[in-house]
Amino acid sequence: MNTREHTEMKMRGSADVSYLGKTVDEMVWEFMEEQGIPGLTLAIVQAPYIPRVVGYGFSDAGQKRLATVNTLWPAGPISQGYVAVAVMQLVESGSVDLDTPASAYVDGLPEQWRRITLRQLLHHASGLADYRGQDGFSLTREWTFEELTALTAELPLRFEPGSEVEQSATNFLLLTEVVGKASGMPYQEFVKKNQFEALGLKHTSFSDGLSLFHQEDLTLSEYVHQIFKTDGKYIDPAETAASYRSDGSAYPQMHSSAFRGFGDVWASAQDISFWDIGLAGGVLIKKPENRAVVYAPWTLPDGRIVPGSAGWQFYHHRGLMDIKGSVPGFSSFLSRFTHPEELVCVTLMANKEDVDFTNLGRRIAGAFGDLLSTNYDDNRLYLAEGQFSVDETTARLEKQLEALDIPVFAKFDHAKNAEEAGLELRPTTVLVFGAPKVGTGLMQADQSIALELPLRIAVWEDEAGSTWLAFPKMKQMALEYGLLNHPVIGNMQKLLEKLVKNAANLY
């Protein structure tokens, strides 16, 4: 069987859904144990099919509810995508123009906001301060648009509109108001009609509509579930996820108005996958050139290109794009490989905040399509695809290390060394760095681990122009030396992951 035949089998129904010897279930469960995740739902798209949706663990550990196909999770920053679709639907109807200031549609905006265009808002290129970080903001109370904008109305712009990119929930709050004014109907109603109902999404809601989903009161019985025996509404129910702090207290319910346009959508992983299929084609946004706006990078005045729009981030490998992030107590992730030979999407939703699913999502995609693999050893290495050149990525790493007062012992430019030897090599750089106090503790336990120290991160460009960052996984290295339980290992892994993620991504 040739490579293409094998790929076609795997892409369209092969029972082999493993990657580098690990099944999807193994990868997910190991990740959940490492991250301390109580519950998670995974959905896989091989367009136009959704061949796998599965829940793991508890969607509500306190009530012992299982994570299922129907579990509704906070979509978090994925909510920005629904706003972007609404804006582009209004562009197609001729109701708004992207290069017109938002003030043309919304009255009473602060003077310094009045020249900011819809396009700048979509790209987080407005310079508006983020209302979430201001004194007095609360997730649990109800807010009006005017109350939220008042939190930042007197603050100076963080930069000249269009000159930089910085994520701010205020951008998408303002866009929801534009949608409401231009459409003549409340923002939520417009999205419900033109996205939720248009696609038949029965397990998608704004957070203030969650009471419509039937959830059994499990405190009324000594057993877990009983009502389904007499009431069909409770058979395979669409329940909402819950998250708990380390002290056992539940995270409070966020009010929809507090995260309007930035984190107000709740949905099952399967419904998010339905929505993404609709967005990938011409169902939600009809014209290809208008869909392209949602995926367009932003070019700064100095020529730098910021590969992101409407919460999406864009990479090179097989047209990968993803949108991800957290709200208190929850994390969400949606990735899509847009290359015509793959068309694979991965959705992951969990009830723990600040979880980055990027690495896991890529490995899961690799299990469903051979061409989606990194082509490197993901079991031994922690790998991330960057959005910048090797030089810029390396500079971002060096800047972080300097800020943390971590010394760089060496910097190897292997491409330059190859050139001096009369050879060719794509850009490849290795930074060697570390803190002697930390490394010495490991060597005191086993001096032979000196072969692995100081720490190092490699950055290189592959044949497709993608920039990759990698370092050896600390737990695997520690296992080889019998130091798996050494207290330093976990902290080293976290530090390296943080360095790589900040160097690789815009935010």
Buried (B, 14 or more C-beta within 10 A) or exposed (E): EEEEEEBBBBBEEBEEBBBBEBEBEEBBBEBBEEBEBBBBBBBBBBBEEBEBBBBBBBBBBBBEBBBBBBBBBBBBBBBBBBBBBBBBBBBEEEBBBBEEBBBBBBEEBBEBBEBBBBBBBBBBBBBBBBBBEBEEBEBEEEBEBEBBBBBBBEBEBEBEBBEBBBBBBBBBBBBBBBBBBBBEBEBBEBBBEBBBEBBEBBBBBBBBBBEEBEBBEBEEEEEEBBBEEEEEEBEEBBBBBBBBEEEEEBBEEBBBBBBBBBBBBBBBBBBBBBBBBBBBEEBBBEEEEBBEBBBBBBEBEEEEEBBBBBBBBBBBBBBBBBBBBBBBBBBBBBBBBBBEBBBBBBBBBBBBBEBBBBBBBBBBBBBBBBBBBBEBEBEEBBBBBBBBBBBBBBEBBBEBBEEEEBEBEEEBBBBEEBEEEEEEBEBBBBBBBBBEEBBEEBBEBEEEBEEBBBBBBBBBBBEEEBBBBBBBBBBEBBEEBEBBEBEBBBEBBEBBBEBBBBBBBBE
